[in-house]
């Protein structure tokens, strides 16, 4: 088993709210996709192997675009496919189910490609250079001891909201040592009159959140023990959720993390990035992202044409 960290990219989702294959939508000054910037920043931080988790339906387009550019940049590229029928023994796909099983299942789909500590990211988020340096350094210098040595890169909430609608964020609580205590999913967070607030009753009441609250943007660092923990928890998840929500229940990375924290098996260090996050949650977010990438290119953060 190699100890050099690898990057795992979750790219199987099509982005239902935004429409289209946004993982390969051009947003950079020379037609780069959001994912190109993550790959560039990851390679610059020290990553040399990337695992793309995709669906067979997008395989040809993905390999021809992002995959080819990653190989051209000198990255070792591996592919895994998130398929509905990757299930524990004794379980089958419910009739009518088309929705993928969630982010923890995505990582399980890539288990055969993961032979080292690994960082996990979403394909359609711009994270900035800092987080890749932080997570690569952490994974390169920590190994499981009495507890799983996992990590998460947290972003300041104010750097992750959209002006075009609500967002869902995992709000983190840490202890004095900077370790994760809990992640609470707030599914509707919006900027409001110069503040940021969330609602749990469809907008009737709002609770303000400090702008420097740390939130999870699904950027995690795991040792291979995560795969084992996720496999162990998946059957229990299915037993509990299939009877009540067979077509839509999803097995998420944070639920595996929360379970390992609850039973004392894991310690999760929270690393903080002050970079601004960008994503295209809504189609209207795209112009701001494109302007930001052009400004960063003009400022020298990125070269003109990432892979030239």
C-alpha positions in Angstrom: 0.0 0.0 0.0 1.3 3.4 -1.0 1.3 6.2 1.6 1.2 9.1 -0.9 -2.2 10.7 -0.6 -4.6 10.3 -3.6 -7.5 12.6 -4.7 -10.9 11.1 -5.0 -13.4 13.2 -7.1 -17.1 12.6 -6.8 -18.4 13.3 -10.3 -21.4 11.0 -10.7 -24.1 13.6 -9.9 -25.6 15.5 -12.9 -26.6 18.5 -10.8 -30.4 18.5 -10.8 -31.0 22.1 -9.8 -28.6 23.5 -12.4 -29.1 21.1 -15.3 -26.6 19.8 -17.8 -23.2 18.2 -17.1 -21.8 21.0 -15.1 -18.7 19.0 -14.2 -17.3 19.7 -17.7 -19.0 23.1 -18.4 -16.4 25.7 -19.5 -16.0 28.5 -16.9 -12.3 29.5 -17.1 -10.8 32.1 -19.5 -9.6 29.3 -21.8 -12.5 27.0 -21.5 -11.5 25.2 -18.3 -14.1 23.4 -16.2 -14.3 24.0 -12.4 -12.8 20.6 -11.9 -9.7 21.6 -13.9 -8.9 24.2 -11.2 -9.2 21.6 -8.4 -6.9 19.2 -10.3 -4.4 22.0 -10.9 -4.4 23.0 -7.3 -4.2 19.4 -6.1 -1.3 18.6 -8.4 0.4 21.8 -7.2 -0.1 20.7 -3.6 1.5 17.3 -4.2 -1.2 14.9 -5.4 -0.2 12.8 -8.3 -3.1 10.2 -8.5 -6.7 11.0 -9.0 -9.8 8.7 -8.9 -12.8 9.9 -10.7 -16.1 8.5 -9.6 -18.5 8.8 -12.5 -21.5 7.1 -14.1 -21.3 5.0 -17.3 -23.6 7.5 -19.0 -21.1 10.3 -18.9 -18.0 8.1 -19.3 -17.1 9.0 -23.0 -17.6 12.8 -22.5 -15.8 12.8 -19.2 -12.8 10.9 -20.4 -12.5 13.0 -23.6 -12.5 16.3 -21.6 -11.5 16.3 -18.0 -9.9 12.9 -18.0 -7.7 13.6 -21.0 -6.6 17.0 -19.5 -5.7 15.3 -16.2 -3.6 12.7 -18.0 -1.9 15.4 -20.0 -1.0 17.2 -16.8 0.8 14.1 -15.6 -1.7 12.8 -13.1 -2.3 9.0 -12.8 -6.0 8.7 -13.6 -8.3 5.9 -12.3 -12.0 5.5 -12.9 -14.7 4.1 -10.7 -18.4 3.9 -11.4 -21.2 4.6 -9.0 -23.8 2.1 -9.8 -27.1 1.4 -8.0 -26.4 -2.4 -7.7 -23.2 -2.0 -5.7 -24.9 -3.1 -2.5 -24.1 -5.4 0.5 -25.1 -9.1 0.2 -28.8 -9.7 0.7 -29.9 -6.3 -0.6 -31.3 -5.4 -4.1 -32.2 -2.2 -5.8 -35.8 -1.2 -5.0 -38.1 -1.2 -8.0 -38.3 2.3 -9.5 -35.1 3.6 -7.8 -33.0 5.8 -10.1 -31.3 8.1 -7.5 -27.7 7.3 -6.5 -27.1 6.1 -3.0 -25.2 9.2 -1.8 -21.7 10.4 -1.2 -20.6 7.6 1.2 -21.8 5.1 -1.4 -19.8 6.9 -4.0 -16.6 6.3 -2.1 -17.5 2.7 -1.5 -17.9 2.4 -5.3 -14.3 3.4 -5.6 -13.0 1.0 -2.9 -10.8 -1.0 -5.3 -9.1 2.2 -6.5 -8.2 3.5 -3.0 -5.0 2.1 -1.7 -3.7 5.1 0.3 -4.8 8.0 2.4 -7.2 10.0 0.3 -8.9 13.4 0.0 -12.5 13.5 -1.3 -14.0 16.5 -3.2 -17.1 17.3 -5.2 -16.4 17.7 -8.9 -18.5 20.9 -9.2 -17.0 23.1 -6.5 -14.2 25.5 -6.7 -12.3 25.2 -3.4 -9.2 27.3 -3.9 -5.5 26.4 -3.5 -5.2 26.5 0.3 -7.4 23.5 1.1 -5.4 21.1 -1.1 -2.1 22.1 0.6 -3.7 21.7 4.0 -5.2 18.3 3.4 -2.2 16.9 1.5 0.1 17.9 4.3 -2.2 16.4 6.9 -2.7 13.1 5.1 1.1 12.9 4.5 1.9 13.2 8.2 -0.9 11.4 10.0 -1.8 7.7 10.3 -4.4 5.8 12.3 -3.3 5.1 15.8 -5.7 4.4 18.7 -8.3 6.2 16.6 -8.9 6.8 12.9 -6.9 9.9 11.9 -9.4 11.7 9.6 -9.7 15.4 8.7 -12.0 17.9 7.1 -11.3 21.3 5.6 -13.8 23.8 6.9 -14.6 27.1 5.1 -16.0 30.3 6.7 -19.7 30.4 6.0 -19.6 34.0 4.6 -17.3 32.6 1.9 -19.7 29.9 0.7 -23.2 31.5 0.3 -25.0 32.3 -2.9 -26.7 35.6 -3.8 -29.1 33.6 -6.0 -30.8 31.4 -3.6 -30.5 29.2 -0.5 -27.7 26.7 0.1 -27.3 23.7 2.3 -24.3 23.6 4.6 -23.0 21.4 7.3 -22.3 23.7 10.3 -19.4 22.4 12.4 -18.7 22.5 16.1 -15.0 22.0 17.1 -13.3 21.4 20.5 -10.5 23.5 21.9 -7.9 21.3 20.1 -9.6 21.9 16.7 -11.2 18.5 16.4 -14.7 18.0 15.1 -17.4 17.5 17.6 -20.4 17.6 15.3 -21.7 18.6 11.9 -25.3 19.8 11.7 -26.9 20.0 8.3 -28.8 23.3 7.7 -30.7 22.8 4.5 -31.7 26.4 3.8 -29.2 29.1 4.5 -29.4 32.6 2.9 -27.9 36.0 3.1 -30.5 38.3 4.7 -30.1 42.1 5.2 -26.4 42.0 5.7 -26.4 38.9 7.8 -26.6 35.1 7.1 -29.4 33.1 8.6 -31.1 29.7 8.3 -34.7 28.6 8.5 -36.2 25.3 9.5 -39.9 26.2 9.0 -40.0 27.4 5.4 -39.0 31.0 6.1 -41.4 31.8 8.9 -38.6 32.2 11.4 -34.8 32.8 10.8 -31.8 32.1 13.0 -28.7 34.1 12.4 -25.3 32.4 11.9 -22.0 34.2 12.4 -20.2 34.7 9.0 -17.0 33.0 10.4 -18.9 29.8 11.3 -17.0 26.8 10.0 -18.9 24.8 7.4 -18.2 21.6 5.6 -18.0 21.8 1.8 -17.6 18.0 1.5 -13.8 18.2 1.5 -12.6 15.3 3.6 -9.3 13.6 4.3 -9.5 9.9 5.2 -7.3 6.9 5.8 -8.3 3.7 4.1 -10.1 2.8 7.4 -12.9 5.0 6.2 -13.8 2.5 3.5 -14.1 -0.3 6.1 -16.2 1.9 8.4 -18.5 2.9 5.5 -18.9 -0.7 4.4 -19.8 -1.7 8.0 -22.4 1.0 8.3 -24.1 0.6 4.9 -26.1 -2.5 5.6 -27.4 -0.9 8.9 -28.3 2.2 6.9 -30.2 0.2 4.3 -32.1 -1.8 6.9 -33.2 1.4 8.7 -34.0 3.5 5.6 -35.3 1.2 2.8 -38.6 0.4 4.5 -39.4 4.2 4.9 -37.8 5.8 1.9 -36.8 3.2 -0.7 -36.5 5.6 -3.7 -34.6 8.5 -2.2 -32.7 7.7 1.0 -29.0 8.5 0.7 -25.9 7.4 2.6 -23.7 10.4 3.2 -20.1 10.9 4.1 -20.9 13.0 7.3 -23.1 10.2 8.6 -20.2 7.7 8.5 -18.0 10.4 10.2 -20.7 11.1 12.9 -21.1 7.4 13.7 -17.3 7.0 14.1 -17.1 10.0 16.3 -20.1 8.9 18.4 -18.5 5.5 19.1 -15.1 7.0 19.8 -13.3 5.3 16.8 -12.3 8.5 15.0 -10.6 11.8 15.6 -11.4 14.3 12.9 -9.1 17.4 12.7 -10.7 20.5 11.2 -8.4 22.5 9.0 -9.5 26.0 8.1 -9.3 27.5 4.6 -9.9 31.3 4.3 -10.3 31.0 0.5 -13.6 31.9 -1.1 -15.6 28.9 -2.3 -17.4 29.1 -5.6 -20.0 26.8 -7.1 -22.8 26.7 -9.5 -25.7 25.8 -7.3 -27.9 28.0 -9.6 -27.4 28.9 -13.2 -27.2 32.5 -12.1 -24.0 31.7 -10.1 -22.0 31.1 -13.2 -21.1 34.7 -14.3 -19.7 35.4 -10.8 -17.6 32.3 -10.9 -16.3 33.1 -14.4 -15.4 36.7 -13.3 -13.6 35.4 -10.2 -11.6 32.9 -12.2 -10.6 35.6 -14.7 -9.6 37.9 -11.9 -7.5 35.2 -10.3 -5.8 34.5 -13.7 -5.1 38.2 -14.2 -3.6 38.3 -10.7 -1.3 35.4 -11.4 -2.9 32.8 -9.1 -3.4 30.7 -12.2 -1.6 30.7 -15.6 -3.5 31.7 -18.7 -4.6 28.3 -19.9 -4.1 25.9 -17.0 -2.7 23.0 -19.0 -0.6 24.8 -21.6 
